[in-house]
């Protein structure tokens, strides 16, 4: 299963494509969609839409995992990131790709095994799980790969539980 993890933003949208086969995780491709700070906001959204659309058309992932947004203080930033996230979800919907949301706590738990892990721990564990030589840059790209890993682990657990409920005698 190809899972595209996305760390939403409007200056940088991190993305990471992971192949999850059996219990194996393999990096396929990763990078970032970037927009210029001085560019008109609608143009930034258009660039995110077009670039992400090309990524989706090229790789055709079976699922998209995206970080669930939460903001405590800066509502202006929250609204702008939410708009960029809406563009991302729309591009997935246009291609009939299911989108799954995960909180930062869920991502940390899935990747490191501890929901309060520090960012550096998550990045290093992502590097190790995907057998990468170094942590991908920018950080948003590494975060996107972690979000993809989170979905792969979550999907595996959900499939296991469903088959167990159906009496299929799944072995782990």
MODELLER restraints for C-alpha pairs under 7 A, 6 or more apart:
rsr = mdl.restraints
at = mdl.atoms
rsr.add(forms.Gaussian(group=physical.xy_distance, feature=features.Distance(at['CA:1:A'], at['CA:19:A']), mean=5.63, stdev=0.5))
rsr.add(forms.Gaussian(group=physical.xy_distance, feature=features.Distance(at['CA:1:A'], at['CA:20:A']), mean=5.15, stdev=0.5))
rsr.add(forms.Gaussian(group=physical.xy_distance, feature=features.Distance(at['CA:1:A'], at['CA:21:A']), mean=6.16, stdev=0.5))
rsr.add(forms.Gaussian(group=physical.xy_distance, feature=features.Distance(at['CA:1:A'], at['CA:62:A']), mean=6.23, stdev=0.5))
rsr.add(forms.Gaussian(group=physical.xy_distance, feature=features.Distance(at['CA:2:A'], at['CA:17:A']), mean=6.71, stdev=0.5))
rsr.add(forms.Gaussian(group=physical.xy_distance, feature=features.Distance(at['CA:2:A'], at['CA:18:A']), mean=5.74, stdev=0.5))
rsr.add(forms.Gaussian(group=physical.xy_distance, feature=features.Distance(at['CA:2:A'], at['CA:19:A']), mean=4.57, stdev=0.5))
rsr.add(forms.Gaussian(group=physical.xy_distance, feature=features.Distance(at['CA:2:A'], at['CA:20:A']), mean=6.29, stdev=0.5))
rsr.add(forms.Gaussian(group=physical.xy_distance, feature=features.Distance(at['CA:2:A'], at['CA:61:A']), mean=4.79, stdev=0.5))
rsr.add(forms.Gaussian(group=physical.xy_distance, feature=features.Distance(at['CA:2:A'], at['CA:62:A']), mean=5.45, stdev=0.5))
rsr.add(forms.Gaussian(group=physical.xy_distance, feature=features.Distance(at['CA:2:A'], at['CA:63:A']), mean=6.75, stdev=0.5))
rsr.add(forms.Gaussian(group=physical.xy_distance, feature=features.Distance(at['CA:3:A'], at['CA:17:A']), mean=5.65, stdev=0.5))
rsr.add(forms.Gaussian(group=physical.xy_distance, feature=features.Distance(at['CA:3:A'], at['CA:18:A']), mean=5.32, stdev=0.5))
rsr.add(forms.Gaussian(group=physical.xy_distance, feature=features.Distance(at['CA:3:A'], at['CA:19:A']), mean=6.36, stdev=0.5))
rsr.add(forms.Gaussian(group=physical.xy_distance, feature=features.Distance(at['CA:3:A'], at['CA:61:A']), mean=5.57, stdev=0.5))
rsr.add(forms.Gaussian(group=physical.xy_distance, feature=features.Distance(at['CA:3:A'], at['CA:62:A']), mean=6.13, stdev=0.5))
rsr.add(forms.Gaussian(group=physical.xy_distance, feature=features.Distance(at['CA:3:A'], at['CA:63:A']), mean=4.99, stdev=0.5))
rsr.add(forms.Gaussian(group=physical.xy_distance, feature=features.Distance(at['CA:3:A'], at['CA:64:A']), mean=5.67, stdev=0.5))
rsr.add(forms.Gaussian(group=physical.xy_distance, feature=features.Distance(at['CA:3:A'], at['CA:148:A']), mean=5.74, stdev=0.5))
rsr.add(forms.Gaussian(group=physical.xy_distance, feature=features.Distance(at['CA:4:A'], at['CA:15:A']), mean=6.79, stdev=0.5))
rsr.add(forms.Gaussian(group=physical.xy_distance, feature=features.Distance(at['CA:4:A'], at['CA:16:A']), mean=5.60, stdev=0.5))
rsr.add(forms.Gaussian(group=physical.xy_distance, feature=features.Distance(at['CA:4:A'], at['CA:17:A']), mean=4.40, stdev=0.5))
rsr.add(forms.Gaussian(group=physical.xy_distance, feature=features.Distance(at['CA:4:A'], at['CA:18:A']), mean=6.44, stdev=0.5))
rsr.add(forms.Gaussian(group=physical.xy_distance, feature=features.Distance(at['CA:4:A'], at['CA:61:A']), mean=6.11, stdev=0.5))
rsr.add(forms.Gaussian(group=physical.xy_distance, feature=features.Distance(at['CA:4:A'], at['CA:63:A']), mean=6.34, stdev=0.5))
rsr.add(forms.Gaussian(group=physical.xy_distance, feature=features.Distance(at['CA:4:A'], at['CA:64:A']), mean=4.72, stdev=0.5))
rsr.add(forms.Gaussian(group=physical.xy_distance, feature=features.Distance(at['CA:4:A'], at['CA:65:A']), mean=6.17, stdev=0.5))
rsr.add(forms.Gaussian(group=physical.xy_distance, feature=features.Distance(at['CA:4:A'], at['CA:148:A']), mean=5.82, stdev=0.5))
rsr.add(forms.Gaussian(group=physical.xy_distance, feature=features.Distance(at['CA:5:A'], at['CA:15:A']), mean=5.59, stdev=0.5))
rsr.add(forms.Gaussian(group=physical.xy_distance, feature=features.Distance(at['CA:5:A'], at['CA:16:A']), mean=5.13, stdev=0.5))
rsr.add(forms.Gaussian(group=physical.xy_distance, feature=features.Distance(at['CA:5:A'], at['CA:17:A']), mean=6.27, stdev=0.5))
rsr.add(forms.Gaussian(group=physical.xy_distance, feature=features.Distance(at['CA:5:A'], at['CA:64:A']), mean=5.80, stdev=0.5))
rsr.add(forms.Gaussian(group=physical.xy_distance, feature=features.Distance(at['CA:5:A'], at['CA:65:A']), mean=4.74, stdev=0.5))
rsr.add(forms.Gaussian(group=physical.xy_distance, feature=features.Distance(at['CA:5:A'], at['CA:66:A']), mean=5.81, stdev=0.5))
rsr.add(forms.Gaussian(group=physical.xy_distance, feature=features.Distance(at['CA:5:A'], at['CA:144:A']), mean=4.65, stdev=0.5))
rsr.add(forms.Gaussian(group=physical.xy_distance, feature=features.Distance(at['CA:5:A'], at['CA:145:A']), mean=5.64, stdev=0.5))
rsr.add(forms.Gaussian(group=physical.xy_distance, feature=features.Distance(at['CA:5:A'], at['CA:147:A']), mean=5.08, stdev=0.5))
rsr.add(forms.Gaussian(group=physical.xy_distance, feature=features.Distance(at['CA:5:A'], at['CA:148:A']), mean=4.08, stdev=0.5))
rsr.add(forms.Gaussian(group=physical.xy_distance, feature=features.Distance(at['CA:6:A'], at['CA:13:A']), mean=6.94, stdev=0.5))
rsr.add(forms.Gaussian(group=physical.xy_distance, feature=features.Distance(at['CA:6:A'], at['CA:14:A']), mean=5.67, stdev=0.5))
rsr.add(forms.Gaussian(group=physical.xy_distance, feature=features.Distance(at['CA:6:A'], at['CA:15:A']), mean=4.60, stdev=0.5))
rsr.add(forms.Gaussian(group=physical.xy_distance, feature=features.Distance(at['CA:6:A'], at['CA:16:A']), mean=6.65, stdev=0.5))
rsr.add(forms.Gaussian(group=physical.xy_distance, feature=features.Distance(at['CA:6:A'], at['CA:65:A']), mean=6.21, stdev=0.5))
rsr.add(forms.Gaussian(group=physical.xy_distance, feature=features.Distance(at['CA:6:A'], at['CA:66:A']), mean=4.80, stdev=0.5))
rsr.add(forms.Gaussian(group=physical.xy_distance, feature=features.Distance(at['CA:6:A'], at['CA:67:A']), mean=6.83, stdev=0.5))
rsr.add(forms.Gaussian(group=physical.xy_distance, feature=features.Distance(at['CA:6:A'], at['CA:144:A']), mean=4.61, stdev=0.5))
rsr.add(forms.Gaussian(group=physical.xy_distance, feature=features.Distance(at['CA:6:A'], at['CA:147:A']), mean=6.82, stdev=0.5))
rsr.add(forms.Gaussian(group=physical.xy_distance, feature=features.Distance(at['CA:7:A'], at['CA:13:A']), mean=5.72, stdev=0.5))
rsr.add(forms.Gaussian(group=physical.xy_distance, feature=features.Distance(at['CA:7:A'], at['CA:14:A']), mean=4.90, stdev=0.5))
rsr.add(forms.Gaussian(group=physical.xy_distance, feature=features.Distance(at['CA:7:A'], at['CA:15:A']), mean=6.39, stdev=0.5))
rsr.add(forms.Gaussian(group=physical.xy_distance, feature=features.Distance(at['CA:7:A'], at['CA:66:A']), mean=6.12, stdev=0.5))
rsr.add(forms.Gaussian(group=physical.xy_distance, feature=features.Distance(at['CA:7:A'], at['CA:67:A']), mean=5.85, stdev=0.5))
rsr.add(forms.Gaussian(group=physical.xy_distance, feature=features.Distance(at['CA:7:A'], at['CA:140:A']), mean=5.96, stdev=0.5))
rsr.add(forms.Gaussian(group=physical.xy_distance, feature=features.Distance(at['CA:7:A'], at['CA:143:A']), mean=6.21, stdev=0.5))
rsr.add(forms.Gaussian(group=physical.xy_distance, feature=features.Distance(at['CA:7:A'], at['CA:144:A']), mean=4.88, stdev=0.5))
rsr.add(forms.Gaussian(group=physical.xy_distance, feature=features.Distance(at['CA:8:A'], at['CA:14:A']), mean=6.70, stdev=0.5))
rsr.add(forms.Gaussian(group=physical.xy_distance, feature=features.Distance(at['CA:8:A'], at['CA:67:A']), mean=6.94, stdev=0.5))
rsr.add(forms.Gaussian(group=physical.xy_distance, feature=features.Distance(at['CA:8:A'], at['CA:81:A']), mean=6.80, stdev=0.5))
rsr.add(forms.Gaussian(group=physical.xy_distance, feature=features.Distance(at['CA:8:A'], at['CA:84:A']), mean=6.88, stdev=0.5))
rsr.add(forms.Gaussian(group=physical.xy_distance, feature=features.Distance(at['CA:8:A'], at['CA:85:A']), mean=5.65, stdev=0.5))
rsr.add(forms.Gaussian(group=physical.xy_distance, feature=features.Distance(at['CA:9:A'], at['CA:81:A']), mean=5.01, stdev=0.5))
rsr.add(forms.Gaussian(group=physical.xy_distance, feature=features.Distance(at['CA:9:A'], at['CA:84:A']), mean=6.11, stdev=0.5))
rsr.add(forms.Gaussian(group=physical.xy_distance, feature=features.Distance(at['CA:9:A'], at['CA:85:A']), mean=6.96, stdev=0.5))
rsr.add(forms.Gaussian(group=physical.xy_distance, feature=features.Distance(at['CA:10:A'], at['CA:35:A']), mean=6.92, stdev=0.5))
rsr.add(forms.Gaussian(group=physical.xy_distance, feature=features.Distance(at['CA:10:A'], at['CA:44:A']), mean=6.91, stdev=0.5))
rsr.add(forms.Gaussian(group=physical.xy_distance, feature=features.Distance(at['CA:10:A'], at['CA:80:A']), mean=6.95, stdev=0.5))
rsr.add(forms.Gaussian(group=physical.xy_distance, feature=features.Distance(at['CA:10:A'], at['CA:81:A']), mean=5.79, stdev=0.5))
rsr.add(forms.Gaussian(group=physical.xy_distance, feature=features.Distance(at['CA:10:A'], at['CA:84:A']), mean=5.61, stdev=0.5))
rsr.add(forms.Gaussian(group=physical.xy_distance, feature=features.Distance(at['CA:11:A'], at['CA:34:A']), mean=5.51, stdev=0.5))
rsr.add(forms.Gaussian(group=physical.xy_distance, feature=features.Distance(at['CA:11:A'], at['CA:35:A']), mean=5.03, stdev=0.5))
rsr.add(forms.Gaussian(group=physical.xy_distance, feature=features.Distance(at['CA:11:A'], at['CA:36:A']), mean=6.75, stdev=0.5))
rsr.add(forms.Gaussian(group=physical.xy_distance, feature=features.Distance(at['CA:11:A'], at['CA:37:A']), mean=6.90, stdev=0.5))
rsr.add(forms.Gaussian(group=physical.xy_distance, feature=features.Distance(at['CA:12:A'], at['CA:32:A']), mean=6.28, stdev=0.5))
rsr.add(forms.Gaussian(group=physical.xy_distance, feature=features.Distance(at['CA:12:A'], at['CA:33:A']), mean=5.68, stdev=0.5))
rsr.add(forms.Gaussian(group=physical.xy_distance, feature=features.Distance(at['CA:12:A'], at['CA:34:A']), mean=4.57, stdev=0.5))
rsr.add(forms.Gaussian(group=physical.xy_distance, feature=features.Distance(at['CA:12:A'], at['CA:35:A']), mean=6.63, stdev=0.5))
rsr.add(forms.Gaussian(group=physical.xy_distance, feature=features.Distance(at['CA:13:A'], at['CA:32:A']), mean=5.40, stdev=0.5))
rsr.add(forms.Gaussian(group=physical.xy_distance, feature=features.Distance(at['CA:13:A'], at['CA:33:A']), mean=5.00, stdev=0.5))
rsr.add(forms.Gaussian(group=physical.xy_distance, feature=features.Distance(at['CA:13:A'], at['CA:34:A']), mean=6.43, stdev=0.5))
rsr.add(forms.Gaussian(group=physical.xy_distance, feature=features.Distance(at['CA:13:A'], at['CA:140:A']), mean=6.72, stdev=0.5))
rsr.add(forms.Gaussian(group=physical.xy_distance, feature=features.Distance(at['CA:14:A'], at['CA:31:A']), mean=6.13, stdev=0.5))
rsr.add(forms.Gaussian(group=physical.xy_distance, feature=features.Distance(at['CA:14:A'], at['CA:32:A']), mean=4.40, stdev=0.5))
rsr.add(forms.Gaussian(group=physical.xy_distance, feature=features.Distance(at['CA:14:A'], at['CA:33:A']), mean=6.51, stdev=0.5))
rsr.add(forms.Gaussian(group=physical.xy_distance, feature=features.Distance(at['CA:14:A'], at['CA:140:A']), mean=4.45, stdev=0.5))
rsr.add(forms.Gaussian(group=physical.xy_distance, feature=features.Distance(at['CA:14:A'], at['CA:141:A']), mean=4.12, stdev=0.5))
rsr.add(forms.Gaussian(group=physical.xy_distance, feature=features.Distance(at['CA:14:A'], at['CA:144:A']), mean=5.45, stdev=0.5))
rsr.add(forms.Gaussian(group=physical.xy_distance, feature=features.Distance(at['CA:15:A'], at['CA:30:A']), mean=5.59, stdev=0.5))
rsr.add(forms.Gaussian(group=physical.xy_distance, feature=features.Distance(at['CA:15:A'], at['CA:31:A']), mean=5.53, stdev=0.5))
rsr.add(forms.Gaussian(group=physical.xy_distance, feature=features.Distance(at['CA:15:A'], at['CA:32:A']), mean=5.74, stdev=0.5))
rsr.add(forms.Gaussian(group=physical.xy_distance, feature=features.Distance(at['CA:15:A'], at['CA:141:A']), mean=5.40, stdev=0.5))
rsr.add(forms.Gaussian(group=physical.xy_distance, feature=features.Distance(at['CA:15:A'], at['CA:144:A']), mean=4.95, stdev=0.5))
rsr.add(forms.Gaussian(group=physical.xy_distance, feature=features.Distance(at['CA:15:A'], at['CA:145:A']), mean=6.83, stdev=0.5))
rsr.add(forms.Gaussian(group=physical.xy_distance, feature=features.Distance(at['CA:16:A'], at['CA:29:A']), mean=6.05, stdev=0.5))
rsr.add(forms.Gaussian(group=physical.xy_distance, feature=features.Distance(at['CA:16:A'], at['CA:30:A']), mean=4.11, stdev=0.5))
rsr.add(forms.Gaussian(group=physical.xy_distance, feature=features.Distance(at['CA:16:A'], at['CA:31:A']), mean=6.45, stdev=0.5))
rsr.add(forms.Gaussian(group=physical.xy_distance, feature=features.Distance(at['CA:16:A'], at['CA:141:A']), mean=6.31, stdev=0.5))
rsr.add(forms.Gaussian(group=physical.xy_distance, feature=features.Distance(at['CA:16:A'], at['CA:144:A']), mean=5.22, stdev=0.5))
rsr.add(forms.Gaussian(group=physical.xy_distance, feature=features.Distance(at['CA:16:A'], at['CA:145:A']), mean=4.60, stdev=0.5))
rsr.add(forms.Gaussian(group=physical.xy_distance, feature=features.Distance(at['CA:16:A'], at['CA:148:A']), mean=6.87, stdev=0.5))
rsr.add(forms.Gaussian(group=physical.xy_distance, feature=features.Distance(at['CA:17:A'], at['CA:27:A']), mean=6.26, stdev=0.5))
rsr.add(forms.Gaussian(group=physical.xy_distance, feature=features.Distance(at['CA:17:A'], at['CA:28:A']), mean=5.41, stdev=0.5))
rsr.add(forms.Gaussian(group=physical.xy_distance, feature=features.Distance(at['CA:17:A'], at['CA:29:A']), mean=5.22, stdev=0.5))
rsr.add(forms.Gaussian(group=physical.xy_distance, feature=features.Distance(at['CA:17:A'], at['CA:30:A']), mean=5.89, stdev=0.5))
rsr.add(forms.Gaussian(group=physical.xy_distance, feature=features.Distance(at['CA:17:A'], at['CA:145:A']), mean=6.85, stdev=0.5))
rsr.add(forms.Gaussian(group=physical.xy_distance, feature=features.Distance(at['CA:18:A'], at['CA:25:A']), mean=6.53, stdev=0.5))
rsr.add(forms.Gaussian(group=physical.xy_distance, feature=features.Distance(at['CA:18:A'], at['CA:26:A']), mean=5.58, stdev=0.5))
rsr.add(forms.Gaussian(group=physical.xy_distance, feature=features.Distance(at['CA:18:A'], at['CA:27:A']), mean=4.64, stdev=0.5))
rsr.add(forms.Gaussian(group=physical.xy_distance, feature=features.Distance(at['CA:18:A'], at['CA:28:A']), mean=5.44, stdev=0.5))
rsr.add(forms.Gaussian(group=physical.xy_distance, feature=features.Distance(at['CA:18:A'], at['CA:148:A']), mean=6.38, stdev=0.5))
rsr.add(forms.Gaussian(group=physical.xy_distance, feature=features.Distance(at['CA:19:A'], at['CA:25:A']), mean=5.75, stdev=0.5))
rsr.add(forms.Gaussian(group=physical.xy_distance, feature=features.Distance(at['CA:19:A'], at['CA:26:A']), mean=5.09, stdev=0.5))
rsr.add(forms.Gaussian(group=physical.xy_distance, feature=features.Distance(at['CA:19:A'], at['CA:27:A']), mean=6.31, stdev=0.5))
rsr.add(forms.Gaussian(group=physical.xy_distance, feature=features.Distance(at['CA:19:A'], at['CA:28:A']), mean=6.46, stdev=0.5))
rsr.add(forms.Gaussian(group=physical.xy_distance, feature=features.Distance(at['CA:20:A'], at['CA:26:A']), mean=6.59, stdev=0.5))
rsr.add(forms.Gaussian(group=physical.xy_distance, feature=features.Distance(at['CA:20:A'], at['CA:152:A']), mean=6.26, stdev=0.5))
rsr.add(forms.Gaussian(group=physical.xy_distance, feature=features.Distance(at['CA:25:A'], at['CA:130:A']), mean=6.22, stdev=0.5))
rsr.add(forms.Gaussian(group=physical.xy_distance, feature=features.Distance(at['CA:26:A'], at['CA:130:A']), mean=5.70, stdev=0.5))
rsr.add(forms.Gaussian(group=physical.xy_distance, feature=features.Distance(at['CA:27:A'], at['CA:130:A']), mean=5.94, stdev=0.5))
rsr.add(forms.Gaussian(group=physical.xy_distance, feature=features.Distance(at['CA:30:A'], at['CA:141:A']), mean=6.61, stdev=0.5))
rsr.add(forms.Gaussian(group=physical.xy_distance, feature=features.Distance(at['CA:31:A'], at['CA:141:A']), mean=5.62, stdev=0.5))
rsr.add(forms.Gaussian(group=physical.xy_distance, feature=features.Distance(at['CA:32:A'], at['CA:141:A']), mean=6.00, stdev=0.5))
rsr.add(forms.Gaussian(group=physical.xy_distance, feature=features.Distance(at['CA:33:A'], at['CA:48:A']), mean=6.46, stdev=0.5))
rsr.add(forms.Gaussian(group=physical.xy_distance, feature=features.Distance(at['CA:33:A'], at['CA:51:A']), mean=6.72, stdev=0.5))
rsr.add(forms.Gaussian(group=physical.xy_distance, feature=features.Distance(at['CA:35:A'], at['CA:44:A']), mean=5.67, stdev=0.5))
rsr.add(forms.Gaussian(group=physical.xy_distance, feature=features.Distance(at['CA:45:A'], at['CA:84:A']), mean=6.02, stdev=0.5))
rsr.add(forms.Gaussian(group=physical.xy_distance, feature=features.Distance(at['CA:45:A'], at['CA:87:A']), mean=6.97, stdev=0.5))
rsr.add(forms.Gaussian(group=physical.xy_distance, feature=features.Distance(at['CA:49:A'], at['CA:87:A']), mean=6.02, stdev=0.5))
rsr.add(forms.Gaussian(group=physical.xy_distance, feature=features.Distance(at['CA:49:A'], at['CA:88:A']), mean=6.56, stdev=0.5))
rsr.add(forms.Gaussian(group=physical.xy_distance, feature=features.Distance(at['CA:49:A'], at['CA:91:A']), mean=6.69, stdev=0.5))
rsr.add(forms.Gaussian(group=physical.xy_distance, feature=features.Distance(at['CA:53:A'], at['CA:91:A']), mean=6.13, stdev=0.5))
rsr.add(forms.Gaussian(group=physical.xy_distance, feature=features.Distance(at['CA:62:A'], at['CA:97:A']), mean=6.31, stdev=0.5))
rsr.add(forms.Gaussian(group=physical.xy_distance, feature=features.Distance(at['CA:63:A'], at['CA:97:A']), mean=5.83, stdev=0.5))
rsr.add(forms.Gaussian(group=physical.xy_distance, feature=features.Distance(at['CA:63:A'], at['CA:98:A']), mean=5.27, stdev=0.5))
rsr.add(forms.Gaussian(group=physical.xy_distance, feature=features.Distance(at['CA:63:A'], at['CA:99:A']), mean=6.13, stdev=0.5))
rsr.add(forms.Gaussian(group=physical.xy_distance, feature=features.Distance(at['CA:64:A'], at['CA:97:A']), mean=6.93, stdev=0.5))
rsr.add(forms.Gaussian(group=physical.xy_distance, feature=features.Distance(at['CA:64:A'], at['CA:98:A']), mean=6.22, stdev=0.5))
rsr.add(forms.Gaussian(group=physical.xy_distance, feature=features.Distance(at['CA:64:A'], at['CA:99:A']), mean=4.74, stdev=0.5))
rsr.add(forms.Gaussian(group=physical.xy_distance, feature=features.Distance(at['CA:64:A'], at['CA:100:A']), mean=6.15, stdev=0.5))
rsr.add(forms.Gaussian(group=physical.xy_distance, feature=features.Distance(at['CA:65:A'], at['CA:99:A']), mean=5.73, stdev=0.5))
rsr.add(forms.Gaussian(group=physical.xy_distance, feature=features.Distance(at['CA:65:A'], at['CA:100:A']), mean=4.70, stdev=0.5))
rsr.add(forms.Gaussian(group=physical.xy_distance, feature=features.Distance(at['CA:65:A'], at['CA:101:A']), mean=5.77, stdev=0.5))
rsr.add(forms.Gaussian(group=physical.xy_distance, feature=features.Distance(at['CA:65:A'], at['CA:147:A']), mean=6.17, stdev=0.5))
rsr.add(forms.Gaussian(group=physical.xy_distance, feature=features.Distance(at['CA:65:A'], at['CA:148:A']), mean=5.83, stdev=0.5))
rsr.add(forms.Gaussian(group=physical.xy_distance, feature=features.Distance(at['CA:65:A'], at['CA:151:A']), mean=6.14, stdev=0.5))
rsr.add(forms.Gaussian(group=physical.xy_distance, feature=features.Distance(at['CA:66:A'], at['CA:100:A']), mean=6.24, stdev=0.5))
rsr.add(forms.Gaussian(group=physical.xy_distance, feature=features.Distance(at['CA:66:A'], at['CA:101:A']), mean=5.07, stdev=0.5))
rsr.add(forms.Gaussian(group=physical.xy_distance, feature=features.Distance(at['CA:66:A'], at['CA:102:A']), mean=6.36, stdev=0.5))
rsr.add(forms.Gaussian(group=physical.xy_distance, feature=features.Distance(at['CA:66:A'], at['CA:147:A']), mean=6.54, stdev=0.5))
rsr.add(forms.Gaussian(group=physical.xy_distance, feature=features.Distance(at['CA:67:A'], at['CA:101:A']), mean=5.64, stdev=0.5))
rsr.add(forms.Gaussian(group=physical.xy_distance, feature=features.Distance(at['CA:67:A'], at['CA:102:A']), mean=5.12, stdev=0.5))
rsr.add(forms.Gaussian(group=physical.xy_distance, feature=features.Distance(at['CA:67:A'], at['CA:103:A']), mean=5.82, stdev=0.5))
rsr.add(forms.Gaussian(group=physical.xy_distance, feature=features.Distance(at['CA:67:A'], at['CA:104:A']), mean=6.83, stdev=0.5))
rsr.add(forms.Gaussian(group=physical.xy_distance, feature=features.Distance(at['CA:67:A'], at['CA:147:A']), mean=6.87, stdev=0.5))
rsr.add(forms.Gaussian(group=physical.xy_distance, feature=features.Distance(at['CA:68:A'], at['CA:101:A']), mean=5.35, stdev=0.5))
rsr.add(forms.Gaussian(group=physical.xy_distance, feature=features.Distance(at['CA:68:A'], at['CA:102:A']), mean=5.38, stdev=0.5))
rsr.add(forms.Gaussian(group=physical.xy_distance, feature=features.Distance(at['CA:68:A'], at['CA:103:A']), mean=5.12, stdev=0.5))
rsr.add(forms.Gaussian(group=physical.xy_distance, feature=features.Distance(at['CA:71:A'], at['CA:78:A']), mean=6.15, stdev=0.5))
rsr.add(forms.Gaussian(group=physical.xy_distance, feature=features.Distance(at['CA:105:A'], at['CA:115:A']), mean=4.76, stdev=0.5))
rsr.add(forms.Gaussian(group=physical.xy_distance, feature=features.Distance(at['CA:105:A'], at['CA:116:A']), mean=6.70, stdev=0.5))
rsr.add(forms.Gaussian(group=physical.xy_distance, feature=features.Distance(at['CA:106:A'], at['CA:115:A']), mean=6.45, stdev=0.5))
rsr.add(forms.Gaussian(group=physical.xy_distance, feature=features.Distance(at['CA:107:A'], at['CA:146:A']), mean=6.60, stdev=0.5))
rsr.add(forms.Gaussian(group=physical.xy_distance, feature=features.Distance(at['CA:107:A'], at['CA:147:A']), mean=5.86, stdev=0.5))
rsr.add(forms.Gaussian(group=physical.xy_distance, feature=features.Distance(at['CA:107:A'], at['CA:150:A']), mean=5.28, stdev=0.5))
rsr.add(forms.Gaussian(group=physical.xy_distance, feature=features.Distance(at['CA:108:A'], at['CA:114:A']), mean=6.06, stdev=0.5))
rsr.add(forms.Gaussian(group=physical.xy_distance, feature=features.Distance(at['CA:108:A'], at['CA:115:A']), mean=4.85, stdev=0.5))
rsr.add(forms.Gaussian(group=physical.xy_distance, feature=features.Distance(at['CA:108:A'], at['CA:116:A']), mean=6.87, stdev=0.5))
rsr.add(forms.Gaussian(group=physical.xy_distance, feature=features.Distance(at['CA:108:A'], at['CA:117:A']), mean=6.09, stdev=0.5))
rsr.add(forms.Gaussian(group=physical.xy_distance, feature=features.Distance(at['CA:108:A'], at['CA:122:A']), mean=6.31, stdev=0.5))
rsr.add(forms.Gaussian(group=physical.xy_distance, feature=features.Distance(at['CA:109:A'], at['CA:115:A']), mean=4.27, stdev=0.5))
rsr.add(forms.Gaussian(group=physical.xy_distance, feature=features.Distance(at['CA:110:A'], at['CA:150:A']), mean=5.12, stdev=0.5))
rsr.add(forms.Gaussian(group=physical.xy_distance, feature=features.Distance(at['CA:110:A'], at['CA:153:A']), mean=6.58, stdev=0.5))
rsr.add(forms.Gaussian(group=physical.xy_distance, feature=features.Distance(at['CA:111:A'], at['CA:122:A']), mean=6.43, stdev=0.5))
rsr.add(forms.Gaussian(group=physical.xy_distance, feature=features.Distance(at['CA:111:A'], at['CA:125:A']), mean=6.61, stdev=0.5))
rsr.add(forms.Gaussian(group=physical.xy_distance, feature=features.Distance(at['CA:111:A'], at['CA:126:A']), mean=6.74, stdev=0.5))
rsr.add(forms.Gaussian(group=physical.xy_distance, feature=features.Distance(at['CA:111:A'], at['CA:146:A']), mean=6.57, stdev=0.5))
rsr.add(forms.Gaussian(group=physical.xy_distance, feature=features.Distance(at['CA:111:A'], at['CA:149:A']), mean=6.80, stdev=0.5))
rsr.add(forms.Gaussian(group=physical.xy_distance, feature=features.Distance(at['CA:111:A'], at['CA:150:A']), mean=6.32, stdev=0.5))
rsr.add(forms.Gaussian(group=physical.xy_distance, feature=features.Distance(at['CA:112:A'], at['CA:122:A']), mean=5.99, stdev=0.5))
rsr.add(forms.Gaussian(group=physical.xy_distance, feature=features.Distance(at['CA:112:A'], at['CA:125:A']), mean=6.32, stdev=0.5))
rsr.add(forms.Gaussian(group=physical.xy_distance, feature=features.Distance(at['CA:123:A'], at['CA:135:A']), mean=6.35, stdev=0.5))
rsr.add(forms.Gaussian(group=physical.xy_distance, feature=features.Distance(at['CA:123:A'], at['CA:142:A']), mean=6.15, stdev=0.5))
rsr.add(forms.Gaussian(group=physical.xy_distance, feature=features.Distance(at['CA:124:A'], at['CA:135:A']), mean=6.59, stdev=0.5))
rsr.add(forms.Gaussian(group=physical.xy_distance, feature=features.Distance(at['CA:126:A'], at['CA:146:A']), mean=5.81, stdev=0.5))
rsr.add(forms.Gaussian(group=physical.xy_distance, feature=features.Distance(at['CA:127:A'], at['CA:134:A']), mean=6.36, stdev=0.5))
rsr.add(forms.Gaussian(group=physical.xy_distance, feature=features.Distance(at['CA:127:A'], at['CA:135:A']), mean=5.44, stdev=0.5))
rsr.add(forms.Gaussian(group=physical.xy_distance, feature=features.Distance(at['CA:135:A'], at['CA:142:A']), mean=6.56, stdev=0.5))
rsr.add(forms.Gaussian(group=physical.xy_distance, feature=features.Distance(at['CA:136:A'], at['CA:142:A']), mean=5.27, stdev=0.5))
rsr.add(forms.Gaussian(group=physical.xy_distance, feature=features.Distance(at['CA:160:A'], at['CA:170:A']), mean=6.53, stdev=0.5))
rsr.add(forms.Gaussian(group=physical.xy_distance, feature=features.Distance(at['CA:163:A'], at['CA:170:A']), mean=6.49, stdev=0.5))
rsr.add(forms.Gaussian(group=physical.xy_distance, feature=features.Distance(at['CA:164:A'], at['CA:170:A']), mean=6.10, stdev=0.5))
